[in-house]
Amino acid sequence: MPAPVASRRARLQTPFAMQAAASSDPLAITSVRMFGSHLRLQTRAGIVGWGELTAPGGASLLRSAAGALLNQSASAYTVIEKSLAADLAPAAVMAMLDCLGKHSKAPVYQVLGGPTRFKVRAMALVNNASEVKQARALGHRSFSLRIPAPEFPNSGKLYVNRIRALADDARAAAGAGCDFVLDCAGQLAAGDAQQLAAEFERFHLLWLDEPCRHGNASALRKISDESVTPIGLGRHCREGAEFQDLLREEAVDIVRPSMQHFSIARIRRIAALAETYYIAIAPYHRGGTLATVAALHAAASMPNFFIQELPPRAPDDPVRGFDAAVHDGYLHLPTGPGLGVTVDEAAIARTEVRV
């Protein structure tokens, strides 16, 4: 057979060979199910992986997930993610990594090249001094204190004094050796944010979180330049390029991509970008226990990780095997294969989405 013909035939046979290999791939996804805000994937080998949706899914989202994931290999999560809807991608990548870890008989953070640490610094979400006391008794040493919104833009010194009194009470309740973040939730005018950052310089905050929306990077940079209080930004970002803009403008000291809007894979890419600017990452997280566990795996795989928020756990949470005990301000890493936890399917059976 002439050499050019043989070469062409070999090229034509390659895709068919790859397709045949995919059909026997033990990580090929054969089942996609949804239970409320939980996504369940099952592979050809019978491995089950779980992910957490931002909100309870419906029939249309289930159909979208099935169309994008069925017969795809869970090991190709970075490629598959590009074809997924934004409200599906974080949960799907989480579930695929769970499958991949279980298949490899290793925790997800090892699949991702870690661990870079063996425990993860945790931060409690609190509203007042009473909640600080409760969290302190549970082992917390770091606290994210939510502050009330100002009554009107540029409220001035009266508003700053009100926040200072709230923070002083919280600090007294926590005792010595504890750290604080002020959670502004993007609700301040630039003027109020500047005054607050200056006022809290002597408080030595871990950072001032999302003082105002980041549509104007130059205004944020001015806030950062005029105070030594670190600024945390990113929870309202929806595109990775927005973090690039904040980093280039030198407007941010802690990057905060949301666990509910970015997958583990994308958060790791944002962390790698921030690392080139010597900036730490502290993912924003207001989800459930499954997302908390995924956040711990992500933390253990990122060299420039700083601290992880720990939302309160719901009493009826179906996730089993998660050690939520905080020891001197830290959580232990899960050690089981995949995410290292299981989901009680019987407890969520009534929430299954039907097409």
C-alpha positions as CSV (number, residue, x, y, z in Angstrom):
1,M,0.0,0.0,0.0
2,P,1.5,3.4,-0.9
3,A,2.7,5.4,2.1
4,P,0.4,8.5,1.6
5,V,-2.6,6.2,1.5
6,A,-1.6,4.3,4.6
7,S,-0.9,7.6,6.4
8,R,-4.3,9.0,5.4
9,R,-6.1,5.8,6.5
10,A,-4.3,5.9,9.9
11,R,-5.5,9.4,10.4
12,L,-9.1,8.5,9.6
13,Q,-8.9,5.5,11.9
14,T,-7.7,7.6,14.9
15,P,-11.0,9.3,15.8
16,F,-12.9,6.0,15.5
17,A,-10.3,4.4,17.8
18,M,-10.8,7.2,20.3
19,Q,-14.5,6.9,20.1
20,A,-14.3,3.2,20.8
21,A,-12.0,3.8,23.8
22,A,-14.5,6.4,25.1
23,S,-17.4,3.9,24.9
24,S,-15.5,1.6,27.3
25,D,-14.2,4.4,29.6
26,P,-15.1,3.5,33.2
27,L,-15.4,7.2,33.9
28,A,-17.9,7.8,31.1
29,I,-21.1,9.4,32.6
30,T,-24.1,7.2,32.2
31,S,-26.6,8.8,34.6
32,V,-27.4,12.4,35.5
33,R,-29.9,13.1,38.3
34,M,-30.9,16.1,40.5
35,F,-32.2,16.2,44.0
36,G,-33.0,19.8,44.9
37,S,-29.7,21.6,44.9
38,H,-27.6,18.4,44.6
39,L,-26.4,17.0,41.3
40,R,-25.7,13.2,41.1
41,L,-23.5,11.7,38.4
42,Q,-22.8,8.0,37.9
43,T,-20.2,6.5,35.6
44,R,-20.0,3.3,33.6
45,A,-18.0,1.7,36.5
46,G,-20.8,2.5,38.9
47,I,-19.0,5.4,40.6
48,V,-21.2,8.1,42.0
49,G,-20.1,11.7,42.3
50,W,-21.9,14.6,43.9
51,G,-22.0,18.4,43.2
52,E,-23.9,21.3,44.7
53,L,-26.0,23.7,42.7
54,T,-26.3,27.4,43.5
55,A,-30.1,26.9,43.8
56,P,-32.5,24.0,43.5
57,G,-32.6,22.8,39.9
58,G,-35.6,22.3,37.6
59,A,-36.4,20.1,34.7
60,S,-34.8,22.4,32.1
61,L,-31.5,22.5,34.0
62,L,-31.6,18.7,34.3
63,R,-32.2,18.3,30.5
64,S,-29.3,20.7,29.9
65,A,-27.0,18.8,32.2
66,A,-27.9,15.4,30.7
67,G,-27.3,16.8,27.2
68,A,-23.9,18.1,28.1
69,L,-22.6,15.3,30.4
70,L,-24.0,11.9,29.3
71,N,-21.4,9.7,27.6
72,Q,-18.6,12.2,28.5
73,S,-15.7,11.2,30.6
74,A,-15.5,12.7,34.1
75,S,-11.8,13.0,33.6
76,A,-12.4,15.7,30.9
77,Y,-14.0,18.2,33.3
78,T,-11.9,21.1,32.1
79,V,-13.1,20.6,28.5
80,I,-16.7,19.7,29.4
81,E,-17.0,22.8,31.6
82,K,-16.8,25.1,28.5
83,S,-20.1,23.8,27.2
84,L,-22.0,24.1,30.5
85,A,-24.3,26.8,31.6
86,A,-23.0,29.1,34.3
87,D,-25.5,27.9,36.9
88,L,-24.5,24.3,36.2
89,A,-20.7,24.3,35.8
90,P,-19.5,24.6,39.5
91,A,-21.7,21.6,40.5
92,A,-20.9,19.5,37.5
93,V,-17.1,20.0,37.9
94,M,-17.4,19.2,41.6
95,A,-19.3,16.0,40.8
96,M,-16.8,15.0,38.1
97,L,-13.9,15.5,40.4
98,D,-15.6,13.4,43.0
99,C,-15.9,10.6,40.5
100,L,-12.3,11.0,39.4
101,G,-11.0,11.0,42.9
102,K,-13.0,7.9,43.8
103,H,-11.8,6.1,40.7
104,S,-8.2,7.0,41.6
105,K,-8.8,6.1,45.2
106,A,-7.5,9.5,46.3
107,P,-8.9,12.7,47.7
108,V,-9.7,15.4,45.1
109,Y,-6.9,17.6,46.4
110,Q,-4.4,14.9,45.5
111,V,-5.9,14.6,42.0
112,L,-5.3,18.3,41.7
113,G,-1.7,18.0,42.7
114,G,-1.9,18.8,46.4
115,P,-1.9,18.9,49.3
116,T,-0.2,22.3,49.9
117,R,-1.3,22.1,53.5
118,F,-2.8,19.6,55.9
119,K,-5.4,21.9,57.6
120,V,-7.4,24.8,56.4
121,R,-7.9,28.1,58.3
122,A,-11.6,28.7,58.8
123,M,-13.6,31.9,59.4
124,A,-17.0,32.1,61.0
125,L,-19.8,34.4,59.6
126,V,-21.2,36.6,62.4
127,N,-23.5,39.6,62.9
128,N,-22.8,40.7,66.4
129,A,-20.9,40.1,69.6
130,S,-23.3,37.4,70.8
131,E,-22.6,35.3,67.7
132,V,-18.9,35.9,68.0
133,K,-19.0,34.4,71.5
134,Q,-20.9,31.3,70.2
135,A,-18.4,30.8,67.3
136,R,-15.4,31.4,69.6
137,A,-16.7,28.6,71.9
138,L,-16.8,26.3,68.8
139,G,-13.1,26.8,68.2
140,H,-13.1,29.8,65.8
141,R,-10.4,32.4,65.9
142,S,-11.3,34.4,62.8
143,F,-14.6,36.1,62.1
144,S,-16.3,37.8,59.2
145,L,-18.5,40.5,60.8
146,R,-21.4,41.7,58.6
147,I,-22.0,45.4,58.9
148,P,-25.3,47.2,58.4
149,A,-25.8,49.3,55.2
150,P,-25.6,53.0,55.6
151,E,-29.0,54.9,55.6
152,F,-27.8,57.0,52.7
153,P,-24.6,57.4,50.5
154,N,-21.7,59.2,52.1
155,S,-23.1,59.0,55.6
156,G,-19.9,60.2,57.1
157,K,-18.5,60.1,60.6
158,L,-21.7,59.0,62.4
159,Y,-21.9,55.8,60.3
160,V,-18.2,55.1,60.8
161,N,-18.6,55.5,64.6
162,R,-21.5,53.1,64.5
163,I,-19.4,50.4,62.8
164,R,-16.5,51.1,65.1
165,A,-18.8,50.4,68.1
166,L,-20.1,47.2,66.6
167,A,-16.5,46.0,65.9
168,D,-15.3,47.0,69.4
169,D,-18.0,44.9,71.0
170,A,-17.2,42.0,68.7
171,R,-13.5,42.2,69.4
172,A,-14.2,42.2,73.2
173,A,-16.4,39.2,72.9
174,A,-13.7,37.3,70.9
175,G,-10.8,38.0,73.3
176,A,-7.1,38.1,72.5
177,G,-5.5,36.4,69.5
178,C,-8.5,36.7,67.1
179,D,-8.8,38.2,63.7
180,F,-11.6,40.0,61.9
181,V,-12.9,40.8,58.4
182,L,-15.5,43.6,58.0
183,D,-18.1,42.3,55.4
184,C,-19.4,45.4,53.6
185,A,-21.2,43.4,50.9
186,G,-20.5,46.0,48.2
187,Q,-23.0,48.4,49.8
188,L,-20.9,51.5,50.5
189,A,-20.2,54.6,48.5
190,A,-16.6,55.2,47.8
191,G,-16.4,58.1,50.3
192,D,-17.7,55.9,53.2
193,A,-15.4,53.1,52.1
194,Q,-12.4,55.4,52.3
195,Q,-13.3,56.6,55.8
196,L,-14.0,53.1,57.0
197,A,-10.6,51.8,55.7
198,A,-8.8,54.7,57.3
199,E,-10.6,54.4,60.6
200,F,-9.8,50.7,60.9
201,E,-6.1,50.9,60.2
202,R,-5.3,50.5,63.9
203,F,-7.8,47.6,64.1
204,H,-5.5,45.5,61.9
205,L,-8.3,43.8,60.0
206,L,-7.5,40.7,57.9
207,W,-9.2,42.8,55.2
208,L,-12.1,45.1,54.4
209,D,-14.4,42.9,52.3
210,E,-16.1,44.2,49.1
211,P,-16.4,47.8,50.4
212,C,-18.1,48.9,47.1
213,R,-18.9,47.4,43.7
214,H,-15.9,47.1,41.4
215,G,-17.3,48.8,38.3
216,N,-14.8,51.6,38.8
217,A,-11.3,50.1,39.3
218,S,-9.6,53.5,39.6
219,A,-11.9,54.4,42.6
220,L,-11.1,51.1,44.2
221,R,-7.4,51.7,43.7
222,K,-7.7,55.1,45.4
223,I,-9.3,53.4,48.5
224,S,-6.4,50.9,48.5
225,D,-3.7,53.6,48.0
226,E,-5.0,55.9,50.8
227,S,-5.1,53.2,53.6
228,V,-3.0,50.3,54.8
229,T,-6.2,48.3,55.5
230,P,-6.2,45.4,53.0
231,I,-9.1,45.3,50.5
232,G,-10.8,42.0,49.5
233,L,-12.7,42.0,46.2
234,G,-14.3,39.6,43.7
235,R,-17.4,38.1,45.2
236,H,-19.5,39.9,42.6
237,C,-17.2,39.1,39.6
238,R,-18.7,36.8,37.0
239,E,-15.8,36.6,34.5
240,G,-12.2,35.7,35.1
241,A,-11.1,38.8,33.2
242,E,-12.5,41.0,35.9
243,F,-9.9,39.6,38.3
244,Q,-7.2,40.5,35.8
245,D,-8.4,44.1,35.7
246,L,-8.4,44.3,39.5
247,L,-4.9,42.9,39.8
248,R,-3.5,45.1,37.0
249,E,-5.0,48.2,38.7
250,E,-3.4,47.1,42.1
251,A,-6.9,47.6,43.6
252,V,-7.1,44.3,45.5
253,D,-5.1,42.6,48.3
254,I,-7.3,39.4,48.6
255,V,-9.1,38.0,45.6
256,R,-12.5,36.4,46.4
257,P,-14.0,34.4,43.6
258,S,-17.4,32.9,44.5
259,M,-17.7,29.1,45.0
260,Q,-21.3,29.5,43.7
261,H,-20.3,31.0,40.4
262,F,-16.9,29.6,39.6
263,S,-16.0,25.9,39.5
264,I,-13.0,24.5,41.4
265,A,-11.1,24.4,38.2
266,R,-11.7,28.1,37.4
267,I,-11.0,29.2,41.0
268,R,-7.6,27.4,40.7
269,R,-6.9,29.3,37.5
270,I,-7.8,32.6,39.2
271,A,-5.5,31.7,42.1
272,A,-2.7,31.0,39.7
273,L,-3.2,34.4,38.1
274,A,-3.3,36.1,41.5
275,E,-0.1,34.3,42.6
276,T,1.9,36.0,39.9
277,Y,1.0,39.3,41.6
278,Y,1.8,37.9,45.1
279,I,-1.8,38.1,46.0
280,A,-3.6,35.6,48.2
281,I,-7.0,34.0,47.6
282,A,-10.0,33.5,50.0
283,P,-13.0,32.1,48.1
284,Y,-16.3,33.6,48.9
285,H,-18.8,30.9,50.0
286,R,-22.4,31.0,51.1
287,G,-23.5,27.5,50.0
288,G,-24.1,24.2,51.7
289,T,-21.9,21.5,53.2
290,L,-21.0,19.9,49.9
291,A,-19.7,23.2,48.6
292,T,-17.8,23.6,51.9
293,V,-16.1,20.3,51.5
294,A,-15.2,21.2,47.9
295,A,-13.8,24.5,49.1
296,L,-11.5,22.6,51.5
297,H,-10.2,20.4,48.6
298,A,-9.6,23.6,46.5
299,A,-7.8,25.3,49.4
300,A,-5.5,22.3,49.8
301,S,-4.5,22.5,46.2
302,M,-3.7,26.2,46.0
303,P,-0.3,27.5,47.3
304,N,-1.6,31.1,47.8
305,F,-4.8,30.1,49.7
306,F,-5.4,32.3,52.8
307,I,-8.7,31.5,54.7
308,Q,-12.1,29.9,54.0
309,E,-15.5,31.1,55.2
310,L,-17.5,28.5,57.0
311,P,-21.3,29.0,56.7
312,P,-23.5,27.4,59.4
313,R,-24.6,23.9,58.6
314,A,-28.3,23.2,58.2
315,P,-29.8,20.7,60.7
316,D,-31.3,18.6,57.9
317,D,-28.1,18.5,55.8
318,P,-27.9,15.1,53.9
319,V,-24.1,15.2,53.6
320,R,-22.5,12.5,55.8
321,G,-18.9,12.0,56.9
322,F,-17.8,15.7,57.1
323,D,-15.9,16.7,60.2
324,A,-17.1,20.2,60.8
325,A,-15.2,20.6,64.1
326,V,-13.0,23.6,64.2
327,H,-9.8,23.1,66.2
328,D,-8.0,26.3,67.2
329,G,-9.3,28.1,64.1
330,Y,-8.6,25.3,61.6
331,L,-10.5,22.5,59.8
332,H,-8.9,19.2,59.0
333,L,-8.9,18.0,55.4
334,P,-11.1,15.2,54.3
335,T,-9.1,12.0,53.8
336,G,-11.5,9.7,51.9
337,P,-11.4,9.2,48.1
338,G,-13.1,11.9,46.0
339,L,-14.7,14.6,48.1
340,G,-14.5,12.2,51.0
341,V,-18.2,12.5,52.0
342,T,-21.4,10.7,51.1
343,V,-24.9,12.0,50.5
344,D,-27.9,10.3,52.1
345,E,-30.1,9.7,49.1
346,A,-33.0,8.5,51.2
347,A,-33.1,11.9,53.0
348,I,-33.4,13.8,49.7
349,A,-35.4,11.3,47.6
350,R,-38.6,13.5,47.7
351,T,-36.7,16.4,46.1
352,E,-35.6,14.5,43.0
353,V,-36.3,16.5,39.8
354,R,-38.3,14.7,37.2
355,V,-38.3,15.4,33.4
